[in-house]
Amino acid sequence: MDRGGKEGFERLTPAMRQYLQIKSEYPDCLLLFRIGDFYELFFEDAVIASRTLDIVLTSKDGSIPMAGFPHHAAESYISRLVKEGFKVAICEQLEDPSKAKGIVKRGVVRVITPGLVTELSFVSPDENNFIAVIRGRIVIWADITTGEVKAKIARDDFELSELIRKISPREILSDVNIFPEYKFTKIDFPNDSEVREILAENFDSITDVLKVPFASLIKYIRENIKDIEIRIEKPEIEDDSWAVQIDSRTLDNLDVFKTYEGKKGSLLWVLDSTKTPMGKRKLRNIISSPLADIEKIRERLDAVEEVISKKAYEEIDLEGIADMERLAIRLMRKIINPKELVSLKESAKKTMATKDKLSEFSSKLIRKLSDDIPDLWEFVDIVERYIVEPPPLKAQDGAIKKGISQELDRVREIKENSEKILIEYEERERARTGIPLKIGYNQVFGYYIEVSKVHLGKVPGYFKRKQTLANAERFTTEELERIAVEISSASEREKALNQEIYNQLIEDLQRFCVDLLQASRAIALLDVIFSFAQTAFKYDWVKPQITDEKVLYIKEGRHPSLELMLKDEKFIPNSVELDENDFMWIITGPNMAGKSVFLKQCALITLLAQVGSFVPAKEAKIGIADKIFFRTGASDDIARGRSTFFVEMEELSQILKSMTEKSLVFLDEVGRGTSTFDGISIAWATAEFINKRKVRCLFATHFHELSFLELNLKGIKNMHFSAERIGGNLVFVRKIKRGPAGKSWGIDVARLAGIPDEIIQKAEKILIALEQGKIGDVIKKISGIPLQISLFSASTYKSDPIRQELKKIDINSLTPVEALNILSELKKLAEQ
């Protein structure tokens, strides 16, 4: 927007010139400019804020767009702006306007970005709020609301992409934008001397490759958050050797966190009975990183089993434990308010009660969690001694209890009993002077002693005249003036003392921060264990057997969420058994028969077992998988110029390059995104490739030709889902059976879906022609279009000389010698 150049600038008020000067330093931010009790926005910022927040757009001086909101409501407005992806600069008045000489001094005290938020209302309680720095393939990510900071060096671009998708950062800092789907902030990486200065005493203790990105993160935080000290622990390179590798596409394809309807219907929706915010975050992290360590899995399963046996989730109430992790960080940062502090105290109290009940458990993991919860009673006692309940939001508004400070108690007494103090003083002066005086007040003279003219002769020398009236005189004394000052300043003094004592209390409570964080993380995992137990008991899940053997045995397995979503029909369970000898199933059958659901339930049951949960089955024995891959569906990436088929092949390529003999691979409809012959060829070659490497695999396909693989390759079994026509209706059996499917039923499924009869009838004719090898004649007859001779057409086969010679042979009358001669002739024909 044109601001009138130099002349226009000069015509602006001093406040507007100050605004433009500060705004020029933060051009990529919406600048909230504090004026009195309001935050105001001007020019383009005002237009954006008005549109985003649905607030009134007005104008200043008739030409400058302006919008604003009260400072006491700022949190909700800023939260909305940040969630929309805007960066918001908070410009405060840095001095008391009543004492300012000229224009009030102002400055930006904080820039709030999607990745740099400190208020709990700005973030989802269920998810982390990560900010990530990417330098090449080095990634450091941190959640400043929980204190977490991690680092990883990706081996290649695919692993980098997968890491970012799993982290799902709210903001990425880098010198180049390679992930446009995320909020990006361009930064210049600091040079060596800057890095050394920023890291200071931590420089030598940080891994060399992490120094520049970590210094960049610290610099960004310091530049944008000036009113709070944000301390971040030094990062360590993440060791994920204990975890199963499961990529983001597999998580998406399995509907682990969400479906097209949102959370409902996902695995998370089924599993989440957690009661605490940190438990919900922990559950997401656990699901996305299943365990590859048998002992750790067994520890979790034993803990879940014991919780079920004791129904501990009914006896131990975690409900009402607040977000201790984020509140402990707010205490550490000294920005916790009294309401939050009392909430943290109450949560610590419940945590200690929980610790007492955990002493009754014998499972190794729960005993460890009990031991990990430190003694928090001293913290509870201190907060209860200091803070009133219910507490105010702001410390200055009376957060400190009576009896903590004699000075505060005295000031409160003055404020609350000013009338009583004045009456007592009046009575003392009457007794001392013998005058029937009275104490009064007006806005001009303040407090005064009024003596009628009859008693003026008794007025003592320490009375000082203030005002003469017709029938009386008004006086003051040094004591009355002191009382007046105390009464008038008591309110402000009370606020100051409350804040001062509260600030000191927060300093004293710093020693509990580490213990509170440790306790919060123990409660988070306990919450997840309870959630697993509650889900298993509610839905009749069983404890899986975990082994190092090459096996995937699931008896009467069920899809964890689909069986809960079905309304009009009962879910039909299915079994699978893969082992050293039969490690690959080729699964055929019609659409809608249950192939995809079967693959998904087998993959989800494996994932559940390896996160330490019970599983929906009658019985399960799961051989540890180091990687789980699930490829299904059709998706494209038009923004990057990649077709559906290209994306499918790219994902398949990554699976084939990454899998090992300990992996589990689930492939649904490989090759369907291209022509039939190309698709069959790719699917066939892929199945052979996987089989050769003896990888456990369920391979669902519509290409019935793949059924021949069982005849030639060891380890392969043909399985199928079928359908039956009953009374003219197509009925899906939904039970997996041995052998290949006899028919695809594709046209019948199309009829079920409501495809017009005209199309169905023509499709049936074309299908018959295809099956009889007469497609050319049928197409010519139906459409009048002559068909070009195909490499695979029936006429090609009919003109084959070897075929013609074979047709002439009467095999019943051939002698062995004649047969050898004919075979020799046919061989010569083939070589021509």
C-alpha atoms as one frame of an Amber mdcrd trajectory, in Angstrom:
protein
   0.000   0.000   0.000   1.280   3.481  -0.917   2.160   5.383   2.228   2.854
   8.676   0.477   6.642   8.540   0.262   8.803  10.876   2.350   6.284  13.722
   2.367   3.494  11.365   3.387   5.686   9.941   6.153   6.364  13.419   7.524
   2.642  14.179   7.635   1.963  11.115   9.813   1.578  11.405  13.587   4.629
  10.486  15.702   2.909   7.249  16.768   2.312   6.206  13.150   5.904   7.019
  12.203   6.997   4.872  15.138   4.713   2.086  13.906   6.159   2.164  10.375
   9.706   2.161  11.667   9.069  -0.939  13.815   7.053  -2.614  11.065   9.988
  -2.216   8.648  12.032  -4.428  10.992   9.388  -7.193  10.878   8.072  -7.154
   7.307   6.986 -10.821   7.323   4.923 -10.449  10.506   1.546  -9.066  11.453
   2.525  -6.297  13.887   0.311  -5.908  16.971   0.965  -2.322  18.094  -0.008
  -1.654  21.720  -1.934   1.574  22.223  -3.409   1.837  25.709  -5.591  -1.199
  26.335  -5.705  -2.259  22.669  -3.517  -3.953  20.102  -3.918  -2.147  16.784
  -2.968  -3.218  13.260  -2.584  -0.850  10.305  -2.340  -0.892   6.511  -2.164
  -4.411   4.953  -1.911  -6.033   8.385  -5.280  -4.550   9.327  -6.917  -5.866
   6.157  -5.526  -9.390   6.772  -6.524  -9.370  10.456 -10.024  -8.112   9.664
 -10.563 -10.885   7.130  -8.991 -13.657   9.232 -10.466 -12.721  12.616 -13.762
 -11.311  11.359 -13.195  -8.016  13.169 -14.238  -4.550  12.023 -11.952  -2.778
   9.558 -11.967   0.969  10.198  -9.578   3.746   9.241  -7.288   6.172  10.993
  -7.392   9.773   9.769  -9.771   8.617   7.044  -7.035   6.990   4.941  -5.100
   4.357   6.919  -6.852   0.966   7.305  -6.993  -0.003  10.972  -8.263  -2.961
  13.017  -7.702  -4.021  16.590  -8.808  -5.895  19.683  -8.504  -5.501  23.505
  -5.241  -6.656  25.047  -7.077  -8.850  27.585  -8.549 -10.881  24.687  -5.281
 -11.032  22.752  -4.534 -14.710  23.428  -7.554 -16.027  21.540  -7.020 -13.671
  18.572  -3.289 -14.405  18.323  -3.974 -18.139  18.551  -6.261 -17.929  15.512
  -3.709 -15.960  13.513  -0.907 -18.413  14.314  -3.081 -21.430  13.470  -3.693
 -19.814  10.084   0.082 -19.809   9.569   0.847 -16.120  10.240   3.822 -14.841
  12.192   2.738 -12.291  14.807   5.025  -9.622  16.323   3.922  -8.294  19.731
   4.910  -4.631  20.116   4.482  -3.451  23.729   4.686  -0.097  25.502   8.045
  -0.255  27.262   7.365   2.578  29.719   4.483   3.999  31.748   2.580   6.363
  29.388   1.852   8.723  32.300   5.575   9.200  32.881   6.674   9.293  29.247
   8.190  12.470  27.845   6.863  12.690  24.319   5.898   9.524  22.465   5.756
   6.322  24.518   8.731   4.040  23.941   7.656   0.817  22.223   9.390  -2.331
  21.022   8.729  -5.904  19.886   9.087  -8.250  22.844   8.120 -11.450  21.085
   7.447 -12.880  17.646   4.995 -15.770  17.720   5.359 -18.190  14.824   3.673
 -21.587  14.267   6.768 -23.303  15.685   7.498 -20.793  18.455   4.490 -20.800
  20.737   4.566 -20.893  24.516   0.879 -20.543  25.467  -0.964 -23.838  25.922
  -4.064 -22.493  24.184  -2.029 -22.147  20.973  -1.221 -25.865  20.654  -3.134
 -29.127  20.397  -2.934 -31.064  23.687  -2.870 -34.337  21.706   0.105 -33.566
  19.462   3.600 -32.153  19.610   4.278 -28.701  18.186   7.653 -29.179  16.509
   9.905 -26.640  14.854  12.593 -28.205  12.638  15.914 -27.003  11.253  17.083
 -28.725   8.074  20.663 -28.391   6.849  21.329 -30.785   4.001  20.197 -34.125
   5.423  20.715 -33.091   9.041  17.504 -32.396  10.952  17.094 -31.002  14.464
  13.560 -30.695  15.771  12.247 -29.327  19.054   8.970 -28.728  20.850   9.529
 -25.721  23.061   6.283 -26.442  24.925   7.522 -29.847  26.142  11.283 -29.340
  26.140  11.901 -32.192  23.687  14.786 -31.814  21.244  16.042 -34.498  18.865
  18.344 -34.838  15.880  18.879 -37.239  13.018  21.055 -37.522   9.930  19.071
 -38.998   7.027  20.849 -41.514   4.797  19.162 -40.302   1.626  16.442 -37.959
   0.346  13.706 -40.557   0.875  14.614 -41.008   4.536  14.734 -37.218   4.936
  11.269 -36.924   3.421   9.940 -39.712   5.639  11.413 -38.108   8.760   9.783
 -34.750   8.024   6.427 -36.398   7.332   6.604 -38.277  10.634   7.652 -35.225
  12.625   5.060 -33.090  10.822   6.696 -29.827  11.993   4.604 -26.691  12.322
   7.535 -24.694  10.947  10.733 -25.495   9.045  13.864 -23.341   9.148  16.327
 -23.749   6.289  18.145 -21.929   3.521  16.047 -23.618   0.811  12.409 -24.688
   0.744  12.268 -28.372  -0.222   9.030 -29.158   1.627   6.511 -26.582   0.373
   3.615 -28.295   2.141   4.949 -27.057   5.500   5.297 -23.531   6.906   8.772
 -22.422   5.796  11.023 -19.673   7.152  14.174 -18.891   5.223  17.270 -18.427
   7.369  20.964 -17.857   6.791  23.056 -20.382   8.666  25.536 -18.743  11.082
  29.265 -18.782  10.351  31.805 -20.572  12.545  32.479 -17.625  14.872  28.736
 -17.008  15.343  28.170 -20.689  16.089  30.907 -20.657  18.730  29.462 -17.498
  20.295  25.865 -18.820  20.322  26.736 -22.215  21.760  29.267 -20.742  24.209
  30.141 -23.248  26.953  28.151 -26.025  25.222  30.229 -25.804  22.031  32.610
 -28.688  22.758  29.898 -31.021  24.091  27.781 -30.960  20.913  28.411 -33.319
  17.994  30.179 -31.380  15.226  27.589 -31.964  12.494  24.831 -30.669  14.780
  26.530 -27.421  15.799  25.400 -25.209  12.908  21.718 -26.303  12.810  21.456
 -26.241  16.613  23.005 -22.758  16.775  20.530 -21.689  14.068  17.615 -22.878
  16.196  18.875 -21.093  19.307  19.493 -17.903  17.332  15.986 -17.989  15.845
  14.449 -18.457  19.297  16.491 -15.656  20.850  15.705 -13.228  18.033  11.992
 -13.855  18.297  11.334 -14.484  22.003  12.891 -11.672  24.002  10.642 -11.600
  27.067  11.160 -15.246  28.110  14.330 -17.218  28.645  14.012 -20.371  26.520
  16.602 -22.951  27.468  16.922 -25.960  25.178  18.770 -29.132  26.036  21.557
 -30.087  23.639  20.398 -32.560  20.994  21.628 -36.091  20.594  21.443 -37.996
  17.303  18.383 -40.221  17.557  19.100 -43.953  17.766  16.165 -45.755  16.185
  17.772 -49.191  16.072  15.230 -50.339  18.683  12.279 -49.375  16.466  10.528
 -50.982  13.522  10.920 -48.951  10.356   7.462 -48.027   9.136   7.131 -45.246
   6.600   4.506 -42.508   6.497   2.784 -43.992   3.434   2.290 -47.271   5.265
   0.831 -45.414   8.250  -1.499 -43.537   5.881  -2.477 -46.642   3.887  -3.330
 -48.501   7.109  -5.426 -45.583   8.436  -3.309 -45.582  11.589  -3.969 -41.969
  12.627  -6.821 -40.863  10.401  -9.196 -41.936   7.671 -10.919 -39.827   5.060
 -13.472 -39.032   7.804 -10.857 -37.839  10.270  -9.842 -39.699  13.424 -12.966
 -41.896  13.495 -12.284 -45.332  12.055  -8.515 -45.109  12.526  -6.379 -47.371
  14.694  -5.761 -44.400  17.007  -9.530 -43.987  17.407  -9.801 -47.590  18.624
  -6.791 -47.505  20.951  -7.187 -44.077  22.515  -8.689 -44.366  25.965  -5.934
 -42.197  27.434  -6.883 -39.701  30.126  -3.990 -37.215  30.040  -2.675 -34.880
  27.316   0.855 -36.254  27.600  -0.583 -39.771  27.417  -2.289 -38.913  24.128
   0.978 -37.580  22.693   2.865 -40.633  23.950   0.311 -42.950  22.322   0.856
 -41.305  18.922   4.633 -41.603  19.300   4.441 -45.253  20.364   2.159 -46.229
  17.466   4.397 -44.548  14.889   7.513 -46.296  16.267   6.743 -49.977  17.043
   9.389 -51.888  18.963  11.874 -54.272  17.357  13.218 -55.424  20.731  11.529
 -58.642  21.897  12.192 -58.067  25.597  10.770 -54.546  25.558   7.656 -55.774
  23.732   7.179 -58.562  26.253   7.575 -56.100  29.121   4.760 -53.970  27.715
   2.552 -56.987  27.066   3.113 -58.294  30.614   2.216 -54.865  31.993  -0.973
 -54.735  29.908  -1.862 -58.256  31.046  -1.455 -57.354  34.727  -3.495 -54.154
  34.368  -6.321 -56.193  32.768  -6.183 -58.841  35.485  -6.443 -56.170  38.221
  -8.773 -53.889  36.191  -6.383 -51.187  37.362  -7.787 -48.638  34.915 -10.922
 -48.662  37.096  -9.056 -48.500  40.413  -6.395 -45.933  39.460  -7.943 -42.731
  38.163  -5.658 -40.738  35.866  -8.570 -38.495  34.882  -7.914 -34.913  35.879
  -4.118 -35.099  35.681  -3.315 -32.011  33.629  -0.569 -31.582  31.045   2.218
 -31.902  33.616   4.899 -31.999  30.943   3.976 -28.638  29.409   3.144 -27.072
  32.786   6.544 -28.143  34.161   8.199 -26.468  31.166   6.164 -23.301  31.835
   7.363 -23.419  35.450  10.941 -23.870  34.223  10.499 -20.850  31.915   8.937
 -18.855  34.795   5.795 -18.064  32.795   3.370 -20.283  34.694   0.342 -18.460
  36.095  -1.316 -19.240  39.483  -4.161 -21.266  37.921  -1.645 -23.397  36.059
   0.530 -23.768  39.148  -2.394 -25.060  41.207  -3.323 -27.397  38.341   0.268
 -28.690  38.317   0.133 -29.126  42.091  -3.141 -31.070  41.942  -1.691 -33.243
  39.182   1.408 -33.902  41.285  -0.874 -34.873  44.158  -2.745 -37.391  41.982
   0.562 -38.673  40.640   1.767 -39.422  44.161  -1.495 -41.241  44.928  -0.981
 -43.262  41.735   2.596 -44.107  42.739   1.328 -45.539  46.034  -1.101 -47.863
  44.218   1.556 -49.021  41.744   3.465 -50.647  44.609   0.949 -53.519  44.391
   2.103 -54.468  40.874   4.720 -57.070  39.979   5.281 -56.561  36.224   8.732
 -55.198  35.448   7.599 -52.156  33.419   5.042 -50.921  35.937   7.512 -51.357
  38.795   9.991 -49.280  36.792   7.387 -46.567  36.130   6.622 -46.456  39.842
  10.323 -46.051  40.628  10.611 -43.323  37.964   8.056 -41.120  39.751  10.018
 -38.961  42.239   8.634 -37.769  45.564   6.653 -34.600  44.807   5.058 -34.040
  48.227   7.368 -31.164  49.128   6.357 -29.376  45.916   2.676 -29.989  46.740
   3.087 -28.691  50.311   4.854 -25.495  49.241   2.260 -24.581  46.616  -0.608
 -25.332  48.992   1.003 -23.162  51.651   1.510 -20.190  49.342  -1.320 -20.071
  46.779  -4.985 -19.312  47.495  -7.668 -21.563  46.065  -9.389 -21.014  43.793
  -6.457 -19.035  42.406  -6.688 -15.910  40.240  -5.327 -15.973  36.696  -2.789
 -13.252  37.488  -0.528 -13.369  40.530  -1.050  -9.649  41.243  -4.772 -10.222
  41.758  -4.350 -11.870  45.149  -2.546 -15.172  44.545  -0.663 -15.280  47.864
  -2.299 -16.673  50.995  -2.626 -14.800  54.286   0.203 -15.461  56.724   3.002
 -15.649  54.134   4.080 -11.979  54.412   3.420  -9.609  57.321   3.774  -6.614
  55.000   1.229  -8.041  52.532  -1.169  -8.876  55.367  -0.881  -5.309  56.714
  -1.480  -3.767  53.292  -4.485  -6.052  52.749  -5.882  -5.063  56.115  -5.550
  -1.406  55.189  -7.270  -1.989  51.859 -10.026  -4.197  53.189 -10.601  -2.295
  56.461 -10.010   1.324  55.473 -13.333   2.445  56.969 -12.578   0.621  60.215
  -9.086   2.151  60.385 -10.515   5.649  59.933 -13.203   5.091  62.605 -10.574
   3.828  65.043  -8.389   6.873  64.338 -11.403   9.168  64.783 -12.168   7.586
  68.172  -8.540   7.937  69.286  -8.489  11.660  68.386 -11.819  12.292  70.106
 -10.487  10.663  73.273  -7.204  12.520  73.031  -8.664  16.034  72.362 -12.114
  15.830  73.929 -13.544  17.284  70.665 -16.585  15.620  68.951 -14.690  15.739
  65.610 -15.439  13.638  62.551 -13.312  12.242  59.700 -14.459  13.032  56.130
 -13.292  12.839  52.520 -13.686  14.763  49.299 -11.931  14.546  45.934 -10.309
  17.986  46.268  -8.828  17.824  49.773  -8.801  14.082  50.379  -9.207  12.916
  54.005  -9.767  15.612  56.659 -10.749  16.203  60.329 -13.767  18.486  60.677
 -14.194  20.559  63.908 -17.212  22.798  64.495 -16.485  26.479  65.441 -17.788
  25.842  68.951 -14.768  23.571  69.665 -12.045  25.464  67.793 -10.464  26.541
  71.055  -9.676  22.911  71.918  -7.802  22.182  68.666  -4.266  20.916  69.506
  -1.108  22.262  67.848  -0.458  19.159  65.702  -3.673  19.805  63.749  -2.919
  21.515  60.415  -5.643  23.712  58.876  -6.827  22.641  55.365 -10.112  24.446
  54.748 -12.417  27.018  56.400 -16.189  26.651  56.177 -19.043  28.842  57.468
 -19.617  26.758  60.604 -16.477  24.615  60.837 -12.802  24.221  60.090 -11.137
  21.220  58.410  -7.742  19.952  59.505  -5.251  17.194  58.858  -2.469  15.558
  60.853   0.700  13.706  59.944  -0.893  10.439  61.072  -4.027  11.050  58.990
  -1.877  11.894  55.974   0.062   8.626  56.462  -3.168   6.651  56.748  -4.511
   8.396  53.620  -1.398   7.497  51.615  -1.555   3.876  52.793  -5.230   3.591
  51.904  -4.815   5.150  48.461  -1.701   3.119  47.639  -2.775  -0.109  49.347
  -4.336  -1.572  46.201  -1.252  -0.977  44.039   1.040  -2.060  46.841  -0.966
  -5.255  47.334  -0.623  -6.082  43.621   3.094  -5.417  43.691   3.669  -7.557
  46.794   1.581 -10.433  45.410   3.646 -10.408  42.216   6.943 -10.046  44.059
   6.258 -12.970  46.419   4.898 -15.100  43.563   8.015 -14.442  41.468  10.198
 -15.524  44.366   8.078 -18.632  44.838   8.570 -19.575  41.161  12.325 -19.147
  41.619  12.222 -21.434  44.666  10.195 -24.060  42.761  12.775 -24.359  39.964
  14.438 -27.238  41.815  11.347 -29.397  41.218  11.173 -28.938  37.433  13.262
 -31.973  36.460  11.330 -34.211  38.876   8.000 -32.943  37.542   9.067 -33.655
  33.966  10.254 -37.136  34.913   6.970 -37.859  36.684   4.943 -36.550  33.746
   6.705 -38.877  31.325   6.187 -41.881  33.589   2.475 -41.049  33.863   2.287
 -40.662  30.064   3.530 -44.221  29.453   1.359 -45.589  32.272  -1.630 -43.877
  30.640  -0.838 -45.655  27.356  -0.525 -49.052  29.104  -3.900 -48.474  30.783
  -5.389 -47.490  27.428  -4.069 -50.691  25.799  -5.529 -52.738  28.660  -8.905
 -51.040  28.547  -9.168 -51.534  24.771  -8.140 -55.200  25.002 -10.676 -55.949
  27.730 -13.486 -54.041  26.029 -13.076 -55.679  22.614 -11.900 -59.149  23.667
  -8.357 -58.942  22.306  -5.673 -61.517  23.162  -2.040 -61.390  24.209   0.140
 -62.242  21.183   3.151 -64.510  21.433   6.280 -62.660  20.286   9.117 -64.664
  18.769  12.298 -64.394  16.723  11.029 -67.116  14.397  10.074 -66.316  10.819
   6.354 -66.606  11.375   3.109 -64.703  11.050   0.355 -66.772  12.624  -3.003
 -65.156  13.332  -6.012 -67.301  14.159  -9.362 -65.694  13.382  -7.934 -62.195
  13.165 -10.222 -59.165  12.911  -9.762 -55.647  11.619  -9.485 -53.515  14.800
 -11.645 -50.613  13.642 -13.803 -52.071  10.875 -15.450 -54.602  13.178 -16.554
 -51.687  15.376 -17.830 -49.635  12.441 -20.036 -52.331  10.882 -23.702 -51.836
  11.660 -25.732 -54.195   9.486 -23.407 -57.177   9.301 -21.073 -59.122  11.538
 -17.354 -58.975  10.831 -16.034 -62.311   9.533 -12.607 -63.192  11.007  -9.831
 -64.770   8.930  -6.595 -66.580   9.652  -3.100 -66.458   8.213  -0.031 -68.646
   8.689   3.315 -67.741   7.152   6.495 -69.529   8.157   9.912 -70.615   6.862
   8.375 -72.949   4.282   5.275 -71.023   3.227   6.223 -67.383   3.537   4.265
 -65.837   0.669   0.576 -65.865  -0.193  -0.750 -64.826  -3.609  -4.326 -63.743
  -2.880  -6.870 -63.437  -5.690 -10.586 -62.751  -5.702 -13.194 -60.182  -6.746
 -13.400 -56.560  -5.668 -15.202 -56.077  -2.338 -14.587 -59.711  -1.356 -12.205
 -58.732   1.458  -8.637 -58.921   0.092  -7.647 -55.374   1.106  -9.302 -55.630
   4.527  -7.497 -58.919   5.139  -4.120 -57.399   4.262  -4.807 -54.383   6.455
  -5.902 -56.407   9.464  -2.807 -58.636   9.242  -0.546 -55.570   9.023  -2.371
 -53.788  11.870  -2.269 -56.859  14.115   1.486 -57.085  13.532   1.886 -53.389
  14.331  -0.269 -53.724  17.476   1.771 -56.673  18.695   5.035 -54.783  18.217
   3.853 -51.676  20.074   3.084 -53.975  23.013  -0.681 -54.165  22.675  -3.044
 -57.094  22.715  -4.537 -57.941  19.299  -8.003 -58.648  17.835  -7.747 -62.422
  17.256  -8.337 -65.780  18.915  -4.605 -66.471  18.930  -1.489 -64.855  17.462
   2.185 -65.664  17.139   4.149 -62.816  15.618   7.731 -63.143  14.453   9.504
 -59.814  14.972   9.623 -57.672  11.830  12.373 -55.107  11.371  10.313 -53.213
   8.764   6.637 -53.159   7.818   5.561 -52.049   4.338   2.036 -51.657   3.047
   1.410 -50.514  -0.506  -2.132 -50.000  -1.764  -4.419 -47.629  -3.581  -3.932
 -45.067  -6.280  -2.534 -41.638  -5.552  -0.755 -39.029  -7.605   1.494 -36.069
  -6.933   0.374 -33.610  -9.570   2.184 -30.710  -7.902   5.495 -32.455  -8.569
   4.472 -33.786 -12.001   4.177 -37.416 -10.932   1.379 -39.654 -12.226  -0.535
 -42.255 -10.230   1.467 -45.070 -11.788   4.787 -43.305 -11.257   3.991 -42.775
  -7.555   3.034 -46.464  -7.277   6.295 -47.575  -8.895   8.341 -45.143  -6.793
   6.832 -46.518  -3.585   7.264 -50.110  -4.766  10.895 -49.385  -5.651  11.568
 -48.069  -2.141   9.992 -51.172  -0.598  12.002 -53.571  -2.764  15.262 -51.746
  -2.028  14.640 -51.497   1.721  13.117 -54.858   2.697  15.119 -57.584   4.389
  14.416 -61.238   5.157  13.004 -60.085   8.547  10.577 -57.605   6.979   6.846
 -57.936   6.423   5.515 -56.777   3.052   1.849 -56.261   2.189   1.150 -55.455
  -1.459  -2.321 -54.724  -2.778  -2.865 -54.573  -6.544   0.678 -53.974  -7.799
   0.671 -52.873 -11.441  -2.957 -51.890 -11.762  -2.108 -48.308 -12.724  -0.921
 -49.243 -16.228  -1.968 -51.498 -19.145  -2.948 -55.097 -18.394   0.115 -56.770
 -19.922   2.514 -54.263 -18.360   0.767 -54.666 -15.027   0.880 -58.465 -15.095
   4.559 -58.389 -16.070   5.521 -56.023 -13.264   3.410 -57.866 -10.665   4.832
 -61.249 -11.737   8.454 -60.057 -11.657   7.887 -58.307  -8.305   6.432 -61.461
  -6.739   9.424 -63.503  -7.976  11.862 -60.885  -6.640  10.276 -60.957  -3.167
  10.043 -64.741  -3.174  13.714 -65.130  -4.076  14.628 -63.095  -0.958  12.309
 -65.174   1.254  10.488 -62.146   2.639   7.161 -62.752   4.403   4.598 -61.275
   2.050   0.859 -61.131   1.441   0.355 -60.238  -2.225  -3.223 -59.409  -3.288
  -3.879 -59.152  -7.016  -6.543 -59.253  -9.715  -4.035 -60.783 -12.107  -5.045
 -64.452 -11.877  -2.040 -65.330 -14.040   0.125 -64.981 -10.897  -1.485 -68.166
  -9.569   0.972 -70.121 -11.778   3.848 -68.971  -9.540   2.937 -71.588  -6.929
   3.794 -74.320  -9.454   7.312 -73.020 -10.052   8.475 -71.287  -6.851   8.908
 -72.640  -3.336   7.298 -70.781  -0.450   4.245 -69.544  -2.381   0.650 -70.501
  -1.636  -2.391 -69.507  -3.643  -5.273 -68.212  -1.545  -8.493 -66.528  -2.566
 -11.674 -64.788  -1.515 -14.785 -65.770  -3.423 -18.339 -64.747  -4.137 -21.505
 -66.647  -5.005 -24.622 -65.826  -6.953 -27.638 -66.629  -4.781 -31.086 -65.932
  -6.179 -29.725 -63.523  -8.739 -27.778 -61.586  -6.089 -24.001 -61.520  -5.675
 -22.999 -62.559  -2.154 -19.415 -62.154  -0.890 -18.261 -65.013   1.297 -15.420
 -62.920   2.876 -13.582 -66.051   4.001 -10.080 -66.762   2.747  -9.695 -70.193
   1.151  -6.953 -72.314  -0.368  -6.299 -72.069  -4.106  -6.741 -69.375  -6.778
 -10.019 -67.575  -7.438 -12.179 -69.079 -10.173 -13.798 -65.848 -11.332 -13.263
 -62.107 -10.813 -16.954 -61.030 -10.724 -15.907 -57.547 -11.830 -18.987 -56.924
 -14.015 -21.271 -58.084 -11.192 -19.596 -55.613  -8.827 -20.107 -52.881 -11.429
 -23.806 -53.820 -11.560 -23.983 -53.607  -7.741 -22.450 -50.135  -7.914 -25.240
 -48.960 -10.197 -23.487 -48.839 -13.578 -26.173 -48.464 -16.320 -27.511 -51.730
 -17.813 -26.471 -50.673 -21.314 -22.828 -50.619 -20.224 -23.153 -53.866 -18.261
 -24.619 -55.722 -21.250 -21.925 -54.525 -23.633 -19.222 -55.342 -21.082 -20.534
 -58.917 -20.793 -20.316 -59.357 -24.589 -16.772 -57.985 -24.668 -15.777 -60.273
 -21.767 -17.049 -63.350 -23.648 -15.101 -62.255 -26.734 -11.942 -61.764 -24.733
 -12.271 -65.166 -23.113 -12.815 -66.805 -26.550 -10.004 -64.879 -28.216 -12.426
 -63.143 -30.655 -12.159 -59.561 -29.373 -11.354 -58.177 -32.828 -14.506 -59.605
 -34.388 -16.696 -58.470 -31.510 -15.356 -54.918 -31.467 -15.783 -54.688 -35.247
 -19.340 -56.008 -34.965 -20.313 -53.807 -32.015 -18.641 -50.562 -33.013 -17.779
 -50.926 -36.688 -14.145 -50.111 -35.920 -11.562 -52.427 -37.548  -9.031 -53.682
 -35.008  -5.331 -53.546 -35.797  -3.561 -56.885 -35.661  -2.108 -57.299 -32.180
   0.959 -59.168 -31.176  -1.303 -61.176 -28.909  -4.304 -61.562 -31.264  -5.822
 -64.954 -32.094  -4.971 -64.558 -35.836  -1.294 -64.347 -34.949  -1.531 -67.628
 -33.097  -3.469 -69.276 -36.004  -0.759 -68.415 -38.578   2.026 -69.805 -36.372
   3.731 -72.673 -38.483   4.646 -74.634 -35.350   0.998 -74.622 -34.277  -0.033
 -75.804 -37.764   2.417 -78.726 -37.686   1.368 -79.742 -34.172  -2.291 -79.884
 -35.267  -1.419 -82.486 -37.988   0.144 -84.954 -35.536  -1.801 -88.043 -34.439
  -0.101 -88.759 -31.144  -1.919 -92.094 -30.721  -0.118 -93.654 -33.728   3.380
 -92.192 -33.214   6.325 -94.485 -32.511   9.115 -93.200 -30.232  11.461 -92.807
 -33.202   8.872 -90.821 -35.209   8.240 -88.627 -32.216  11.963 -87.791 -31.953
  12.122 -86.962 -35.679   9.106 -84.651 -35.443  10.577 -82.964 -32.376  13.804
 -82.374 -34.334  11.857 -80.781 -37.206   9.865 -78.560 -34.862  13.105 -77.420
 -33.226  14.455 -76.384 -36.641  11.239 -74.436 -37.322  11.553 -72.636 -33.984
  15.150 -71.642 -34.778  14.262 -70.068 -38.143
